[in-house]
Amino acid sequence: MDEEPKRMLVKLKLPRKLVNRLDRIARERGIRRSRLIASLLADWVEYYVEDRFEPFSMRLDRVGVIDKLLGEIVVVRMIRGEPYCDYCKSFICGHARYVKKLYSRKKRKILMDEADLGDDSG
């Protein structure tokens, strides 16, 4: 049985100005251009795909997120109270937005549980 490769080579013909900007952004973030483009495309496709992300592991200071589109487990750390994606080197990528939602849901649940405890003791 032949298994499909996890990655595929895709060639894009892009305007030189755009490639120069992508290179600059990739250099500033310390990541490869291909990783930046994959992340940008995955974020764009995020709006068309349901269930792109799934929590893998959740700790107080970091979350492992399964990105089904990229086929990777991405680590998102909490830095100064904000999610920071190690994969994209960004505070605002899809991974960081997903973790922000997870933390707000968890915080809401904790607050609701505390409110329920307060009602029972009165």
Buried (B, 14 or more C-beta within 10 A) or exposed (E): EEEEEEEEEEEEEEEEEEBEEBEEBBEEBEBEEEBBBBBBBBBEEBEEEEEBBEEEEBEEEBBBBBBEBBEBEBBBBBEEEEBBBEBBBBBBBBBBBBBBEBBEEEEEEEEEEEEEEEEEEE
